[in-house]
Amino acid sequence: MQWQFPTPVEHLDGYAWVKSRMSTDTPMAALEFDEEEWDAERILRHQQRYLDGGQTVLITAAQHIDSGTLVAFNELVVGEDRTRPTHQEDTLVLKEHRGHRLGMLVKCAGLKVWHEQIAPESPKAITYNAEENRPMLDINEAIGFVPIAYEGAWKKVLDA
């Protein structure tokens, strides 16, 4: 299942649900974060910022057939100048649906449609990932992504 912004109304709640799980389901070493709250209204505001900035976005999602819920997704973004690099934003497979190659599926399906139909003139895609997330790094490497930079994340908890 794929869509470009705006997300079809029937998928707003499901997309909001999987977006909220980005803050809790991705490996982040010893960093802990509260689950972000995403709902249909926040999704629409988020999408509008992309559209107002002249960006094109493609979301590729996997839907669990029996329940009808979205269980994995990938986002690709490019600015108005489609000869510039594409940015691969969030990718997630819900914890309870891992082990079925859904991460590889949503990434490859999105990149294929992106390259063939949406931004064939974009020369490359840039993605990022935590070193602790070896399963997603394995997928990225299998697809052909190579490291170009490293960065660290720090967190300070302030007493209330």
N, C-alpha and C positions, 0 to 999 in steps of 0.2 A: 504494500500500500504506500503510495507516494502522494505528496501534495506540495504545491508551492503556496507561499503565503497569499492570501489569508487561509488559515487552517479551516477545513470544512466544519461547520457548526457541530455536526454529529461526533466529531473527534476532539473537540476542545477539552472536555473534562478528562478524557483518557490521556491526552497529551500533557495536560496540567499535572496529572498524577505521576506520569513517568518523569517529568521535569522536576517535580518535588523530590523524587528519589535520587536525583543526581547528588544531592548533598549528603546522603546517608549510605548509598549503595556502592560508591566508588572507593577503592583502597586509597587511603591517605596517610599511611604510616601511623604515627601516634597522634595525629591531629584529629580532633573530634569536633563536629559541627552539629548544630540543631538542624532538624529537617526544615528546609525552606518551604514556605507556603506558596503554592501555585494554584490558581483557580482560573476559570475561563476568562475572567476580567483581566487578570494579570497577563495571561497569554496574549490577549488582544492588544494590550498596551505595549507589550514586548515586541509583537509583530509590527505594530504601527511605527515604532522607532526605527526598525529596519527599513520599512517602506518609505518613511519620511526622509531617510538618508540615501535613498536611491539604490538600495541594495536588493539583490535577488537572493532568495532563500529557498532551499529544497529540504524537505523533511522526508526521510524514508523511515517507515515504521513496520514492525512486525506485530501482527495481531494474533492472539491465542484464539484458535477457532472455537473451541468448546465454550469459553467464557465470553468471547468477543472483546476482551480487554487488550489494550496495547501493552506489550511486554518488552519492546526494544525500539530504539530510535537512533537516528543519526541526522545531523544538521550540516548542510553545506551553504556557504555564504560567499557572494562576490559583490563588489561595488559596481557602480555604473560603468566603469571601464573594465569590461570583461577580458581585456588582454592582461590584466593584473592577476596575481595569484588568488586562488580560491582559499578560503579558510574553512577548515572542517571544525565545527564547534563541538557541541556535546554529542557524545555517543554513550548509550547505556543499554545494558540488558539487565532487567530486574533480577535480583539475586535468585529468586525462586525459579527462574527460567533459564539459568545458565547451563552450559554444557551441551547445547544443541547447535552451536555455531551461528547463533543469531547475530552476534556482533559482526562477524565476517559477512554475513548475508546483508545486513542493512548498510554496512559501509560499501561493499562492492556494488550492490544494486544502485545505491545513490550515486556513486562515482561514475558508473556506466551511463546512467541517464544524464547526469550532469555533463559529461564529456560529449555525448552524442547529441543532446537536444537543447541544453540550457546555456552552457558556456564553453563550447568547443575551443574557443580561442584562448581560454585561461590556461597558461602554460604549466601550472603545477598546483598542488593542494598542500597546504601547510596544516599540520595538526600538532597536538601537544598531549602529553600523558605523564602521569606520575610514574616514577621508576618502580614503585610498589605494585603497580598494576601490570604485572608480567603477562597475564592472559591477553590484555588489549595491546600491549607492546608486541607480543607475538603476532597478533593479527596485523598490526601496522607493518611490521617487518615482512610478513608473508606477502602483503599487497605491494610492497616496494618502497615504503617510506624509509628514510634514513635519518639518523640524528644530525641536527645542524647546530643545536645549542642546548644548554642545560640551565635550569634555574632552580632556586630553592624557595620554599614557603616557610614562613615563621608565623607563630601565633602567640600573642600575649593575652592572658586572661586577666582582666582588671577586676579587682574586688568592687562590689557594688556599694 
